[in-house]
């Protein structure tokens, strides 16, 4: 299981602590240093069944700087995936990608159910 996170993010720290407490094995990937590729993001999006908007860090500075709240609706899925692949700080974190599970953000109840 790959966990894309940002080391300074308190939610990511909580999520990793939770995974450790549950005894889950994972590979931690710094999302700022190693942004998921377009292919990884597209695969995760298709597997997840979630709307693509759920993959955006809507509370992040970069999202706000680019005024994406107003622009996403007019962008195609391909354009959105291309944009997500340009900067890890645009991606909702933590992002878990496993063989059969994709989770965006940390919601303990959801993680307990799906992991």
N, CA, C and O atoms as a MOPAC input file, in Angstrom:
PM7 MOZYME 1SCF
protein

 N      0.84400 1    -1.16600 1     0.00000 1
 C      0.00000 1     0.00000 1     0.00000 1
 C      0.89200 1     1.23200 1     0.00000 1
 O      1.82900 1     1.34900 1     0.79000 1
 N      0.57300 1     2.15000 1    -0.91000 1
 C      1.32800 1     3.40300 1    -0.99300 1
 C      0.51400 1     4.49900 1    -0.32600 1
 O     -0.69400 1     4.60900 1    -0.53200 1
 N      1.19600 1     5.30700 1     0.47500 1
 C      0.54300 1     6.42900 1     1.14600 1
 C      1.28900 1     7.69600 1     0.75300 1
 O      2.40900 1     7.94200 1     1.20100 1
 N      0.64900 1     8.48800 1    -0.08700 1
 C      1.21500 1     9.77500 1    -0.47600 1
 C      0.80300 1    10.79100 1     0.58500 1
 O     -0.38500 1    10.98100 1     0.84500 1
 N      1.78100 1    11.43300 1     1.18800 1
 C      1.46900 1    12.41300 1     2.21700 1
 C      2.53000 1    13.51000 1     2.23500 1
 O      3.57300 1    13.41400 1     1.58800 1
 N      2.22500 1    14.54700 1     2.99600 1
 C      3.13600 1    15.67500 1     3.15300 1
 C      3.59900 1    15.65600 1     4.60400 1
 O      2.77400 1    15.75900 1     5.51100 1
 N      4.90900 1    15.52700 1     4.84300 1
 C      5.41800 1    15.34900 1     6.20800 1
 C      5.00200 1    16.43400 1     7.20400 1
 O      4.92800 1    16.15900 1     8.40200 1
 N      4.73100 1    17.64600 1     6.74800 1
 C      4.35400 1    18.73000 1     7.66100 1
 C      2.84700 1    18.79300 1     7.93000 1
 O      2.38900 1    19.59200 1     8.74800 1
 N      2.09200 1    17.95800 1     7.24500 1
 C      0.62500 1    17.96800 1     7.35800 1
 C      0.17600 1    17.20300 1     8.60400 1
 O      0.50900 1    16.02900 1     8.76600 1
 N     -0.57800 1    17.86700 1     9.48300 1
 C     -1.01200 1    17.20700 1    10.72200 1
 C     -1.98700 1    16.06200 1    10.44100 1
 O     -1.97200 1    15.05200 1    11.14400 1
 N     -2.82800 1    16.21000 1     9.42700 1
 C     -3.75300 1    15.12900 1     9.08100 1
 C     -2.97900 1    13.89800 1     8.61000 1
 O     -3.32700 1    12.76800 1     8.95200 1
 N     -1.93200 1    14.12600 1     7.82700 1
 C     -1.10000 1    13.01400 1     7.36300 1
 C     -0.42800 1    12.31700 1     8.54300 1
 O     -0.36400 1    11.08900 1     8.59100 1
 N      0.06900 1    13.10100 1     9.48800 1
 C      0.70500 1    12.51000 1    10.67400 1
 C     -0.28300 1    11.64700 1    11.44700 1
 O      0.06100 1    10.55400 1    11.89900 1
 N     -1.51800 1    12.14100 1    11.60000 1
 C     -2.55900 1    11.36700 1    12.28300 1
 C     -2.84700 1    10.06500 1    11.54000 1
 O     -3.00100 1     9.00400 1    12.14500 1
 N     -2.91400 1    10.17400 1    10.22700 1
 C     -3.22200 1     9.00700 1     9.39900 1
 C     -2.12200 1     7.95100 1     9.50800 1
 O     -2.41100 1     6.76300 1     9.64800 1
 N     -0.86200 1     8.38300 1     9.44300 1
 C      0.25800 1     7.43200 1     9.55600 1
 C      0.28700 1     6.79500 1    10.93600 1
 O      0.56700 1     5.60400 1    11.07300 1
 N     -0.00300 1     7.59100 1    11.95400 1
 C     -0.05700 1     7.04600 1    13.32400 1
 C     -1.15000 1     5.98400 1    13.40800 1
 O     -0.94900 1     4.92900 1    14.00900 1
 N     -2.30500 1     6.26100 1    12.80800 1
 C     -3.40500 1     5.31000 1    12.81200 1
 C     -2.99800 1     4.01400 1    12.10700 1
 O     -3.26100 1     2.92100 1    12.60900 1
 N     -2.36000 1     4.14000 1    10.94800 1
 C     -1.90300 1     2.94700 1    10.21100 1
 C     -0.92900 1     2.13300 1    11.07100 1
 O     -1.01700 1     0.90700 1    11.12700 1
 N     -0.00500 1     2.82600 1    11.73800 1
 C      0.95800 1     2.14000 1    12.61400 1
 C      0.23200 1     1.40500 1    13.73800 1
 O      0.54900 1     0.25500 1    14.04000 1
 N     -0.73700 1     2.06900 1    14.35300 1
 C     -1.49400 1     1.46000 1    15.45500 1
 C     -2.28100 1     0.24000 1    14.99700 1
 O     -2.50100 1    -0.69000 1    15.77300 1
 N     -2.70400 1     0.24400 1    13.74000 1
 C     -3.45400 1    -0.89100 1    13.18800 1
 C     -2.52600 1    -1.99500 1    12.67200 1
 O     -2.98700 1    -3.05700 1    12.25400 1
 N     -1.22700 1    -1.73600 1    12.70500 1
 C     -0.26400 1    -2.72000 1    12.22000 1
 C     -0.27900 1    -2.87800 1    10.70700 1
 O      0.06900 1    -3.93900 1    10.18900 1
 N     -0.68000 1    -1.83200 1     9.99800 1
 C     -0.74100 1    -1.89100 1     8.53400 1
 C      0.62900 1    -1.56700 1     7.93400 1
 O      1.28800 1    -0.61000 1     8.34000 1
 N      1.03400 1    -2.36700 1     6.97900 1
 C      2.29500 1    -2.10700 1     6.27400 1
 C      2.02000 1    -1.12300 1     5.14200 1
 O      1.02100 1    -1.24100 1     4.43300 1
 N      2.91200 1    -0.15500 1     4.98100 1
 C      2.72100 1     0.83800 1     3.92600 1
 C      4.06000 1     1.42800 1     3.52400 1
 O      5.04800 1     1.36800 1     4.25700 1
 N      4.05200 1     2.00300 1     2.32500 1
 C      5.20600 1     2.74600 1     1.82000 1
 C      4.81800 1     4.21600 1     1.84200 1
 O      3.89100 1     4.62700 1     1.14500 1
 N      5.52300 1     5.00400 1     2.63700 1
 C      5.23800 1     6.43900 1     2.73100 1
 C      5.97400 1     7.17300 1     1.61700 1
 O      7.17500 1     6.98800 1     1.42200 1
 N      5.24100 1     8.00300 1     0.89500 1
 C      5.82000 1     8.76400 1    -0.21800 1
 C      5.52800 1    10.24400 1     0.02100 1
 O      4.37400 1    10.63900 1     0.19300 1
 N      6.57700 1    11.05300 1     0.02900 1
 C      6.42700 1    12.49900 1     0.19600 1
 C      5.82300 1    13.06800 1    -1.08200 1
 O      6.46700 1    13.08200 1    -2.13100 1
 N      4.58600 1    13.53400 1    -0.98600 1
 C      3.83800 1    13.97600 1    -2.16200 1
 C      4.41900 1    15.24000 1    -2.78700 1
 O      4.20900 1    15.50400 1    -3.97100 1
 N      5.14200 1    16.01300 1    -1.99900 1
 C      5.74800 1    17.22800 1    -2.54900 1
 C      6.99200 1    16.88600 1    -3.36300 1
 O      7.26000 1    17.50100 1    -4.39500 1
 N      7.74800 1    15.90000 1    -2.88800 1
 C      8.97300 1    15.47000 1    -3.57700 1
 C      8.69000 1    14.50400 1    -4.72800 1
 O      9.38400 1    14.51900 1    -5.74400 1
 N      7.66800 1    13.66600 1    -4.56100 1
 C      7.36200 1    12.62000 1    -5.54200 1
 C      5.86300 1    12.61900 1    -5.83600 1
 O      5.12300 1    11.74300 1    -5.38800 1
 N      5.44500 1    13.60900 1    -6.59000 1
 C      4.03900 1    13.70800 1    -6.95400 1
 C      3.62200 1    12.47700 1    -7.75300 1
 O      4.37300 1    12.01200 1    -8.61100 1
 N      2.41800 1    11.94100 1    -7.47500 1
 C      1.96700 1    10.81000 1    -8.29900 1
 C      1.87500 1    11.23200 1    -9.76900 1
 O      1.45200 1    12.34500 1   -10.08200 1
 N      2.26900 1    10.34200 1   -10.64500 1
 C      2.22600 1    10.62800 1   -12.08300 1
 C      0.77800 1    10.67800 1   -12.57000 1
 O     -0.14500 1    10.25800 1   -11.87200 1
 N      0.60900 1    11.19100 1   -13.75700 1
 C     -0.72300 1    11.25400 1   -14.35900 1
 C     -1.32600 1     9.85000 1   -14.45400 1
 O     -2.51200 1     9.65600 1   -14.18500 1
 N     -0.50000 1     8.87900 1   -14.83800 1
 C     -0.98000 1     7.50200 1   -14.98300 1
 C     -1.43900 1     6.94400 1   -13.64000 1
 O     -2.48700 1     6.30400 1   -13.55700 1
 N     -0.65300 1     7.18700 1   -12.58500 1
 C     -1.01600 1     6.71500 1   -11.24600 1
 C     -2.32600 1     7.37400 1   -10.80600 1
 O     -3.21700 1     6.71000 1   -10.27600 1
 N     -2.43000 1     8.67500 1   -11.02800 1
 C     -3.64000 1     9.40100 1   -10.63600 1
 C     -4.86500 1     8.93400 1   -11.42200 1
 O     -5.94900 1     8.77700 1   -10.86000 1
 N     -4.68700 1     8.71400 1   -12.71900 1
 C     -5.81300 1     8.26200 1   -13.55400 1
 C     -6.28300 1     6.88100 1   -13.10600 1
 O     -7.48400 1     6.63300 1   -12.99600 1
 N     -5.33900 1     5.99100 1   -12.85000 1
 C     -5.67500 1     4.64400 1   -12.39100 1
 C     -6.39400 1     4.70800 1   -11.04000 1
 O     -7.39900 1     4.02800 1   -10.83400 1
 N     -5.87500 1     5.52600 1   -10.12500 1
 C     -6.48400 1     5.66100 1    -8.79700 1
 C     -7.90100 1     6.22300 1    -8.91000 1
 O     -8.82400 1     5.74700 1    -8.24900 1
 N     -8.05700 1     7.22900 1    -9.74700 1
 C     -9.36700 1     7.84900 1    -9.96400 1
 C    -10.36300 1     6.81800 1   -10.49500 1
 O    -11.48700 1     6.72900 1   -10.00100 1
 N     -9.95900 1     6.04800 1   -11.49100 1
 C    -10.85600 1     5.05400 1   -12.08300 1
 C    -11.21200 1     3.94600 1   -11.09100 1
 O    -12.34800 1     3.47400 1   -11.05800 1
 N    -10.23000 1     3.53600 1   -10.28200 1
 C    -10.46500 1     2.48700 1    -9.27600 1
 C    -11.37000 1     2.96800 1    -8.14900 1
 O    -12.16200 1     2.19700 1    -7.60700 1
 N    -11.24800 1     4.23800 1    -7.80100 1
 C    -11.90300 1     4.76100 1    -6.60300 1
 C    -13.41300 1     4.89900 1    -6.72100 1
 O    -14.13700 1     4.73300 1    -5.73900 1
 N    -13.89000 1     5.20500 1    -7.93800 1
 C    -15.30500 1     5.48800 1    -8.09300 1
 C    -15.68300 1     6.87400 1    -7.56700 1
 O    -16.86300 1     7.22400 1    -7.54300 1
 N    -14.70100 1     7.65500 1    -7.15100 1
 C    -14.93900 1     8.99900 1    -6.61800 1
 C    -14.94900 1    10.02300 1    -7.74600 1
 O    -14.35300 1     9.79800 1    -8.79900 1
 N    -15.63200 1    11.15600 1    -7.52500 1
 C    -15.51500 1    12.24700 1    -8.49700 1
 C    -14.07600 1    12.76100 1    -8.48700 1
 O    -13.42200 1    12.75400 1    -7.44400 1
 N    -13.58800 1    13.20000 1    -9.62600 1
 C    -12.19700 1    13.65500 1    -9.72400 1
 C    -11.91700 1    14.82700 1    -8.78800 1
 O    -10.78900 1    14.98800 1    -8.32300 1
 N    -12.91300 1    15.63400 1    -8.51100 1
 C    -12.75100 1    16.77200 1    -7.60100 1
 C    -12.24700 1    16.31600 1    -6.22500 1
 O    -11.54500 1    17.06700 1    -5.54800 1
 N    -12.59800 1    15.09800 1    -5.80900 1
 C    -12.17200 1    14.56600 1    -4.50200 1
 C    -10.66400 1    14.36400 1    -4.43200 1
 O    -10.12000 1    14.16900 1    -3.34500 1
 N     -9.98800 1    14.40700 1    -5.56400 1
 C     -8.53500 1    14.22800 1    -5.58300 1
 C     -7.80100 1    15.56300 1    -5.42400 1
 O     -6.57600 1    15.59100 1    -5.30300 1
 N     -8.55000 1    16.65900 1    -5.42500 1
 C     -7.93800 1    17.97800 1    -5.26400 1
 C     -7.92100 1    18.39700 1    -3.80200 1
 O     -8.89300 1    18.18800 1    -3.07600 1
 N     -6.81900 1    18.98700 1    -3.38000 1
 C     -6.68500 1    19.54800 1    -2.04300 1
 C     -7.33700 1    20.93500 1    -2.07700 1
 O     -6.66800 1    21.94700 1    -2.28800 1
 N     -8.64200 1    20.95600 1    -1.86800 1
 C     -9.41000 1    22.19100 1    -2.03200 1
 C     -9.10200 1    23.23900 1    -0.96500 1
 O     -9.46400 1    24.40400 1    -1.12900 1
 N     -8.45000 1    22.85000 1     0.11200 1
 C     -8.10500 1    23.83100 1     1.14600 1
 C     -6.65900 1    24.31400 1     1.01500 1
 O     -6.20000 1    25.13100 1     1.81300 1
 N     -5.95100 1    23.81300 1     0.01900 1
 C     -4.54700 1    24.16800 1    -0.15700 1
 C     -4.33800 1    25.53600 1    -0.79600 1
 O     -5.19100 1    26.03600 1    -1.52900 1
 N     -3.19000 1    26.12200 1    -0.50400 1
 C     -2.84500 1    27.43800 1    -1.04300 1
 C     -2.78800 1    27.42800 1    -2.57000 1
 O     -3.28200 1    28.34500 1    -3.22600 1
 N     -2.18300 1    26.38500 1    -3.12200 1
 C     -2.02100 1    26.29900 1    -4.58000 1
 C     -3.38800 1    26.27200 1    -5.27300 1
 O     -3.58800 1    26.93300 1    -6.29200 1
 N     -4.32300 1    25.50300 1    -4.71000 1
 C     -5.68200 1    25.40600 1    -5.25300 1
 C     -6.32400 1    26.79900 1    -5.28300 1
 O     -6.95500 1    27.18800 1    -6.26500 1
 N     -6.14700 1    27.53100 1    -4.19100 1
 C     -6.73800 1    28.86500 1    -4.08500 1
 C     -6.03400 1    29.86300 1    -5.01000 1
 O     -6.68800 1    30.68500 1    -5.65300 1
 N     -4.69200 1    29.78900 1    -5.07700 1
 C     -3.92200 1    30.68700 1    -5.94500 1
 C     -4.35200 1    30.56400 1    -7.40700 1
 O     -4.42600 1    31.55400 1    -8.13500 1
 N     -4.63000 1    29.33100 1    -7.81600 1
 C     -5.00500 1    29.07500 1    -9.20900 1
 C     -6.50300 1    29.27500 1    -9.47100 1
 O     -6.96600 1    29.10100 1   -10.59800 1
 N     -7.25500 1    29.64100 1    -8.43000 1
 C     -8.70200 1    29.87700 1    -8.53100 1
 C     -9.42300 1    28.66000 1    -9.11100 1
 O    -10.31200 1    28.79100 1    -9.95300 1
 N     -9.02500 1    27.48100 1    -8.64900 1
 C     -9.58100 1    26.25400 1    -9.22400 1
 C    -11.04000 1    26.02700 1    -8.85500 1
 O    -11.75300 1    25.30800 1    -9.55500 1
 N    -11.48300 1    26.62900 1    -7.77000 1
 C    -12.89600 1    26.50300 1    -7.39900 1
 C    -13.78100 1    26.92800 1    -8.57100 1
 O    -14.81600 1    26.31800 1    -8.84000 1
 N    -13.35700 1    27.97100 1    -9.25200 1
 C    -14.13500 1    28.49700 1   -10.37000 1
 C    -13.80800 1    27.82200 1   -11.70300 1
 O    -14.61800 1    27.86100 1   -12.62900 1
 N    -12.64000 1    27.20900 1   -11.80600 1
 C    -12.17300 1    26.68600 1   -13.09900 1
 C    -12.43500 1    25.19300 1   -13.31000 1
 O    -12.61500 1    24.76100 1   -14.44900 1
 N    -12.46000 1    24.39500 1   -12.23400 1
 C    -12.55200 1    22.93200 1   -12.39300 1
 C    -13.76100 1    22.48100 1   -13.21000 1
 O    -13.65400 1    21.58300 1   -14.04500 1
 N    -14.88600 1    23.09700 1   -12.96900 1
 C    -16.11700 1    22.66700 1   -13.65600 1
 C    -16.00400 1    22.77600 1   -15.17600 1
 O    -16.65300 1    22.02900 1   -15.90800 1
 N    -15.17800 1    23.70800 1   -15.64200 1
 C    -15.02300 1    23.90800 1   -17.08500 1
 C    -13.86000 1    23.11800 1   -17.68200 1
 O    -13.61500 1    23.17900 1   -18.88700 1
 N    -13.15400 1    22.38800 1   -16.84700 1
 C    -12.00000 1    21.60700 1   -17.32000 1
 C    -12.41100 1    20.16900 1   -17.59600 1
 O    -13.24500 1    19.60800 1   -16.88600 1
 N    -11.82600 1    19.57900 1   -18.62300 1
 C    -12.08700 1    18.16200 1   -18.91500 1
 C    -11.35700 1    17.30400 1   -17.88300 1
 O    -10.48700 1    17.79000 1   -17.16000 1
 N    -11.71700 1    16.03800 1   -17.82400 1
 C    -11.01800 1    15.11400 1   -16.91200 1
 C     -9.53300 1    15.06300 1   -17.25000 1
 O     -8.69000 1    15.05700 1   -16.35400 1
 N     -9.21300 1    15.02700 1   -18.53900 1
 C     -7.80800 1    14.98300 1   -18.94400 1
 C     -7.05800 1    16.21500 1   -18.46200 1
 O     -5.93100 1    16.11100 1   -17.97900 1
 N     -7.68000 1    17.37900 1   -18.59300 1
 C     -7.03600 1    18.61700 1   -18.13100 1
 C     -6.84700 1    18.60100 1   -16.61800 1
 O     -5.81700 1    19.04600 1   -16.11300 1
 N     -7.83400 1    18.09100 1   -15.90200 1
 C     -7.73000 1    18.01200 1   -14.44800 1
 C     -6.62000 1    17.04500 1   -14.02500 1
 O     -5.84700 1    17.34100 1   -13.11400 1
 N     -6.54900 1    15.90600 1   -14.68200 1
 C     -5.49100 1    14.93200 1   -14.36700 1
 C     -4.11300 1    15.49900 1   -14.68700 1
 O     -3.16800 1    15.32700 1   -13.91700 1
 N     -4.00400 1    16.17500 1   -15.82500 1
 C     -2.73100 1    16.80600 1   -16.18800 1
 C     -2.30900 1    17.80600 1   -15.11200 1
 O     -1.14400 1    17.84600 1   -14.71500 1
 N     -3.25800 1    18.60500 1   -14.64900 1
 C     -2.97400 1    19.60700 1   -13.62700 1
 C     -2.56000 1    18.95300 1   -12.31000 1
 O     -1.57900 1    19.36800 1   -11.69300 1
 N     -3.29500 1    17.94300 1   -11.88200 1
 C     -2.95600 1    17.23700 1   -10.63300 1
 C     -1.54100 1    16.67900 1   -10.67700 1
 O     -0.82800 1    16.68400 1    -9.67300 1
 N     -1.14500 1    16.20200 1   -11.83600 1
 C      0.17400 1    15.58000 1   -11.97700 1
 C      1.31700 1    16.59500 1   -11.96300 1
 O      2.48400 1    16.20700 1   -11.91300 1
 N      0.99400 1    17.89700 1   -12.00700 1
 C      2.05100 1    18.90400 1   -12.03900 1
 C      2.57500 1    19.27400 1   -10.66000 1
 O      3.70500 1    19.74600 1   -10.53600 1
 N      1.76800 1    19.06500 1    -9.61600 1
 C      2.15300 1    19.55800 1    -8.29900 1
 C      1.46900 1    18.75000 1    -7.20100 1
 O      0.24200 1    18.72200 1    -7.10800 1
 N      2.27700 1    18.09400 1    -6.37400 1
 C      1.74600 1    17.27900 1    -5.28500 1
 C      0.90600 1    18.06200 1    -4.29200 1
 O      0.05200 1    17.49100 1    -3.61300 1
 N      1.14100 1    19.37000 1    -4.20200 1
 C      0.38700 1    20.16800 1    -3.24600 1
 C     -1.05900 1    20.40500 1    -3.70900 1
 O     -1.88000 1    20.90500 1    -2.93900 1
 N     -1.36600 1    20.05400 1    -4.94200 1
 C     -2.74500 1    20.12600 1    -5.42300 1
 C     -3.53900 1    18.87100 1    -5.07200 1
 O     -4.76900 1    18.87500 1    -5.12100 1
 N     -2.83200 1    17.79900 1    -4.71900 1
 C     -3.47200 1    16.50000 1    -4.49400 1
 C     -3.93000 1    16.37500 1    -3.04300 1
 O     -3.18300 1    16.67500 1    -2.11200 1
 N     -5.17700 1    15.92500 1    -2.87100 1
 C     -5.73800 1    15.68300 1    -1.53500 1
 C     -4.88900 1    14.62700 1    -0.85100 1
 O     -4.53500 1    13.60700 1    -1.44300 1
 N     -4.57400 1    14.88900 1     0.39200 1
 C     -3.72600 1    13.95900 1     1.12300 1
 C     -4.28600 1    13.69700 1     2.50800 1
 O     -5.05300 1    14.50200 1     3.03500 1
 N     -3.91100 1    12.59100 1     3.08900 1
 C     -3.13300 1    11.52900 1     2.45900 1
 C     -3.93100 1    10.83700 1     1.35300 1
 O     -5.16100 1    10.79700 1     1.37100 1
 N     -3.20000 1    10.30800 1     0.41500 1
 C     -3.78300 1     9.54000 1    -0.68100 1
 C     -3.25800 1     8.12600 1    -0.54900 1
 O     -2.05400 1     7.88000 1    -0.63500 1
 N     -4.18100 1     7.19900 1    -0.33800 1
 C     -3.80000 1     5.78300 1    -0.22500 1
 C     -4.15000 1     5.08600 1    -1.52400 1
 O     -5.26300 1     5.20200 1    -2.03600 1
 N     -3.17900 1     4.36400 1    -2.04100 1
 C     -3.41500 1     3.55800 1    -3.24100 1
 C     -2.94600 1     2.14100 1    -2.93000 1
 O     -1.77000 1     1.89000 1    -2.66800 1
 N     -3.90100 1     1.23700 1    -2.96800 1
 C     -3.65100 1    -0.17300 1    -2.73000 1
 C     -4.17100 1    -0.92000 1    -3.94800 1
 O     -4.75500 1    -0.30900 1    -4.84300 1
 N     -3.97300 1    -2.21500 1    -3.99500 1
 C     -4.43500 1    -2.98200 1    -5.15500 1
 C     -5.91500 1    -2.74800 1    -5.45500 1
 O     -6.29600 1    -2.57500 1    -6.61300 1
 N     -6.74300 1    -2.74300 1    -4.41900 1
 C     -8.18200 1    -2.64100 1    -4.63600 1
 C     -8.84500 1    -1.48100 1    -3.89900 1
 O    -10.06600 1    -1.33800 1    -3.94800 1
 N     -8.05500 1    -0.65300 1    -3.21700 1
 C     -8.61900 1     0.45000 1    -2.44200 1
 C     -7.87600 1     1.74500 1    -2.75300 1
 O     -6.64800 1     1.77800 1    -2.82000 1
 N     -8.65900 1     2.81700 1    -2.94100 1
 C     -8.09900 1     4.16200 1    -3.08800 1
 C     -8.85800 1     5.05600 1    -2.11400 1
 O    -10.08800 1     5.10300 1    -2.12900 1
 N     -8.11300 1     5.76400 1    -1.26600 1
 C     -8.73600 1     6.66200 1    -0.28900 1
 C     -8.07700 1     8.03100 1    -0.36900 1
 O     -6.85500 1     8.13900 1    -0.46600 1
 N     -8.90100 1     9.07500 1    -0.32700 1
 C     -8.37600 1    10.44000 1    -0.31700 1
 C     -8.76600 1    11.07700 1     1.00600 1
 O     -9.91500 1    10.98000 1     1.43700 1
 N     -7.79900 1    11.73200 1     1.65100 1
 C     -8.07000 1    12.33500 1     2.95200 1
 C     -8.13100 1    11.26800 1     4.02100 1
 O     -8.18700 1    10.07500 1     3.72200 1
 N     -8.12100 1    11.70400 1     5.27500 1
 C     -8.16100 1    10.74900 1     6.38900 1
 C     -9.48800 1    10.84700 1     7.11400 1
 O     -9.77500 1    11.83000 1     7.79800 1
 N    -10.29000 1     9.80600 1     6.94900 1
 C    -11.54000 1     9.66800 1     7.69800 1
 C    -11.44500 1     8.30200 1     8.37400 1
 O    -11.58000 1     7.25900 1     7.73300 1
 N    -11.20900 1     8.33600 1     9.68100 1
 C    -10.89500 1     7.10700 1    10.41600 1
 C    -11.92800 1     5.99900 1    10.18400 1
 O    -11.54900 1     4.85000 1     9.95400 1
 N    -13.19800 1     6.31600 1    10.23800 1
 C    -14.24300 1     5.29300 1    10.07100 1
 C    -14.15400 1     4.64400 1     8.68600 1
 O    -14.26500 1     3.42500 1     8.55100 1
 N    -13.95300 1     5.47200 1     7.66800 1
 C    -13.83600 1     4.95600 1     6.29500 1
 C    -12.60600 1     4.07400 1     6.16000 1
 O    -12.66100 1     3.00900 1     5.54500 1
 N    -11.48700 1     4.52500 1     6.74000 1
 C    -10.25600 1     3.73900 1     6.66500 1
 C    -10.42500 1     2.40800 1     7.38200 1
 O     -9.98700 1     1.37200 1     6.88100 1
 N    -11.05700 1     2.42700 1     8.55100 1
 C    -11.26800 1     1.19100 1     9.33100 1
 C    -12.10300 1     0.20200 1     8.53300 1
 O    -11.84600 1    -1.00100 1     8.55800 1
 N    -13.10300 1     0.71300 1     7.82700 1
 C    -13.97700 1    -0.14100 1     7.03500 1
 C    -13.26900 1    -0.70100 1     5.81100 1
 O    -13.43200 1    -1.87800 1     5.49100 1
 N    -12.48900 1     0.11800 1     5.12500 1
 C    -11.94000 1    -0.28500 1     3.83000 1
 C    -10.54500 1    -0.89900 1     3.90400 1
 O    -10.11500 1    -1.58100 1     2.97400 1
 N     -9.83900 1    -0.65600 1     5.00800 1
 C     -8.49600 1    -1.23500 1     5.12000 1
 C     -8.50400 1    -2.39300 1     6.07800 1
 O     -7.46500 1    -3.01200 1     6.30700 1

